[in-house]
Amino acid sequence: MKSRFAEYFNHDEDASEYDVEVRNEFNPIRTGYGETLAWVAQKAQVSPKDSVLDLGCGTGNTSALLSKTAGLVCVDVSLKMMELAKLKLAAIENLTFIQSDLLEFFDRNKLKFDRIVSTYAIHHLTENEKALLFKEIYKCLAPGGRAVFGDLMFQNDHEKEKVVQSLLKKGHKEGVADIKDEFFWDLDNALNQLEKLGFLTVVKRFSELSWGLAAIKI
Ligand SMILES: C[S@@+](CC[C@H](N)C(=O)[O-])C[C@H]1O[C@@H](n2cnc3c(N)ncnc32)[C@H](O)[C@@H]1O
């Protein structure tokens, strides 16, 4: 199954400006970006024997922070974002790029991984699609494996409303438009789903919108 909005959120058109744009942490969507990626890379605890999957790798900013792996697979729907990732990650051995929608990737590949990382990509999937993705992630992780996410999230609907009002007060109309257009995580729901699947979870907040979530398969 393909995610409903995979082509709409394909970042081909944003690729050339993306790495400049993410450094503008005055934009509330980008506040905490650097810290979130660093946390994801650290919590992934990658060792040289681990096979690693980066879901929605974009220009490769998260993969670039990982320690040496036994093999790294980077997946994204955008060829242009991955072209930039290829340049950035050129020194990494055992690196594979796959152009695919995230859900379709799991339909077509029955690979196993020790570690999965994903930053600022899964908020492009609807709530139902996220639930399907979590199941696939659980299935393809080895026991003791971990999936570490950094993304745009709200604790729950009540908190979402508070953050939206706070952003409006500060004049961040574009940020509020993005919230309406995309599917920022409902963290309480995600934790519930991940824990039901059999993950232990750890959460850290980096800004009004950016959170990290580590899910460890028991
Ligand atoms: C905001 S960027 C994040 C890139 C990178 N992980 C980072 O943290 O900088 C989101 C990426 O997800 C990709 N993407 C969006 N929806 C997708 C989908 N359904 N399947 C695969 N990739 C998707 C986009 O093309 C884009 O490269």
The ligand as an ORCA input file, in Angstrom:
! r2SCAN-3c Opt
* xyz 0 1
  C      11.154     17.273      5.980
  S      12.079     16.106      5.032
  C      13.095     15.310      6.263
  C      14.371     14.783      5.676
  C      15.421     14.314      6.680
  N      15.053     13.080      7.324
  C      15.724     15.388      7.690
  O      15.451     15.199      8.880
  O      16.224     16.442      7.282
  C      10.869     14.849      4.703
  C      11.342     13.828      3.688
  O      10.381     12.773      3.626
  C      10.132     12.459      2.262
  N       8.777     11.894      2.207
  C       7.592     12.501      2.434
  N       6.584     11.624      2.348
  C       7.147     10.426      2.054
  C       6.617      9.133      1.833
  N       5.310      8.886      1.920
  N       7.487      8.122      1.566
  C       8.832      8.362      1.464
  N       9.381      9.569      1.677
  C       8.541     10.591      1.967
  C      10.305     13.752      1.519
  O      10.592     13.563      0.146
  C      11.469     14.391      2.289
  O      12.711     14.050      1.738
*
